[in-house]
């Protein structure tokens, strides 16, 4: 097995999605190739870090039973207004619990997107798919997406501010094709993923095994920036991108 073939199979190998023969071939290659074994170790470390920072939340066990018991207790109590106070408290608890669960589910969905953009960024650095259209000219990069996506990404060049555009590619996040715009800051690569979204809010953000993830929403689009650049400079880049400047949006 060649290194290129092993690279393309590393993630399904980690997830146990290969058949027995392919699993054995990848394992054999990793045992004899130090470079690929190093990539495998990095992916394992990355997966562990994402799982650590993206916990799954469950509602407390027995919450529904406790709410029902409180209501039954209130209904059987004839002590004047206290009955209705207990019912109101039980209903308030139920609504509060439902809101909390919904909030956690929303956070979990955001965590999944963060995992997707982070994995896509790492794959692009490890393989040969960093750029589909290598160019520092936004008037070359932006038209390249025409007909390939159902929207037109806002492509800007911040070379004067020290964040030059170096190209773009099509990637997949959350099960849909998105635009990935690629910038550079000294030796650091910044991937900017964008797609139409009506969602508001910039969470989750965080640092995962040395990679920083930022999220913002602007002009009906979701934006995610990923890089190993320090957070101060990455936020400076976010500020540049979230400032209106002839935004084109969906076309």
Secondary structure, 3 states (H helix, E strand, C coil): CCHHHHHHHHHHHHCCCCCHHHHHHHHHHHHHCHHHHHHHHHHHHHHHHHHHHCCCCCCCCCHHHHHHHHHHHHHCCCCCCHHHHHHHHHHHHHHHHHHHHHHHHHHHHHHHHHHHHHHHHHHHHHCCCCCCEECCCHHHHHHHCECCECCCCCCCCEHHHCEEEEEEEEEEECCEEEEEEEEEECCEEEEEEEEECCCCCCCCCEEECCEEEEEEEECCEEEEEEECCCHHHHHHHHHHHCCCCCCCCCC
